[in-house]
Amino acid sequence: MTPFIAQYLPDEDIEVFEKVRKAINALPDKLDLGEFEPGKPMKFTCHILAEAVARSFDLERVSGFFHDGVEHSWVVTRSRNIIDVYPAAIFGGPILVVRWSLTGRLYVKEEIRPDIFESLSFKKAVQAVAAELQKLKSH
């Protein structure tokens, strides 16, 4: 069944979303993301996945807040629709959201803590996920 909202999405957005969804759903449950600090494994986050997807699929990572102030990252298509690669408090994903919809308004682009994206451990984790996504893209 094609969702009603599909009539408002460009074909290009649906195509890139399907590629992103296929790759994310094929990611293994256990990825070695390195350590945040000695003895503490890096946790998989929306920020890591959004940055890795942005690099792998030539999309833009956007960070800000979801709904009531939950720090969050997602990617946007060329037409600025939202692909939430790791939806907050939702089992499943990614999801494709029309930017002007009621749901789209829950995503608020805003500056968040820059230290999230600047650490060497974050960059290494992104690199590991992006490498895995690149392998999955080519299959």
N, C-alpha and C positions, 0 to 999 in steps of 0.2 A: 504494500500500500504506500502510495506517495503522500507524504504529509501535505496538508493544505498550504502551509507556509512556503513550500517549494516554488510556488508561482512568483514569489517575491525575491527569489535567489537566482543570480546568474548561473548558467550551466557551468562556467569555469569554477565558481565557488563550490558547487556540488562535487565536481570532479576532483578538485584538490582536497576537499574534505574526505572523500572516499579513499584517496591515497593515504592521507594522514591517518585515518581511522584504521585502515588495513595494517599499516606499519606499527602503530601503537598497540593494537590488539595482538600483534605477533611478537611483541617484546617479551623476553623471558621474565619470569617472576623474580628471578635472582640475577641482578646485574651488579658487578663489582664497581661501585662508585668511588672507591677509595675511602679515606678517613677524613673526618671533619677536623679531628685532632688525634694525636696518638691514642690508640685504643678505642676510639669512638667512630664507628662506621658512619659514613655520610648517608643521610636519609634522603630518599627519593621525594622530590617536591614538585609542585606545579611550576616553580621558577626554573628548575633544571630542565624539565620536559619541554616547557614552552620555548626556552632558548635553543634547545637541541632541535626541536621541530622547525623553528624559524630558520635555523642554519641549513637544515637538511632539505627543506621544501621552498626555500627562498620566500619566506613570509616575514612579517614584522612581529616581534615579540612586544607585547604591551603589558605593563604592570600597573597596578593600582589596587583598588579594593573591590571586593564582591559584596554587594548588599550592605550589611551593617558594619563595615570596617574590617572585614577579613582580608588581610594582605593576599594578593592573588596575581598570577600572571597567566596570560593567554596569548594567542596569535590572532592576527587579522588578515583577511584576504585582501586582494588588490581593491576590491570594492568596499572594503572596511567592515565586512561582516565578521563576526566573532567565531573562532574555533576555540572552544574551551577544551584544551587537551587533557586536563586533569581536574574535572569539575569538583568544587568543594562540597563535601558531604553528600555526594551522589555515587551510588554504585553503578559503574558503567561510564562510558565515555569513549572517545571525546564526543562533544556535541557541537552542532552548528547552529548559531543564533543570529537571527536578523537584527542588525544593530539598532534599528529604530523601534523594535518591538518592546513590549512591556518587560520581557525577560532581558533584552539587550540593555535596558536602562539600569539593570542591576550591576553592570560592569562599569566601574568608574575609573578612568585613567587618571592617575595621580602619582606623584613622586613617592616612592616608598624607600625604606632603608637602603642606601646604596651599597652598604657592606655585604648585602646578600649576593650581589653580582660581582663583587671585586675580589673575593677571596680566591686563592689558588685552588683550594679544595672544590669550590663551586665550578671553576673553569675546567678542572680535571673531570669532574662528574659529567658536565655538559659534553665534554669531548668523548667520553665513554658512551653516553647515550646516543650522541650524534653518529658515532661510528657504527653502532648497532643499527640505527635507523637507515643509514646509507646501505648497509648490507641487505636489509629487508626491502628497501626500495627497488633494488636491482633484481629481485625475484619476482 
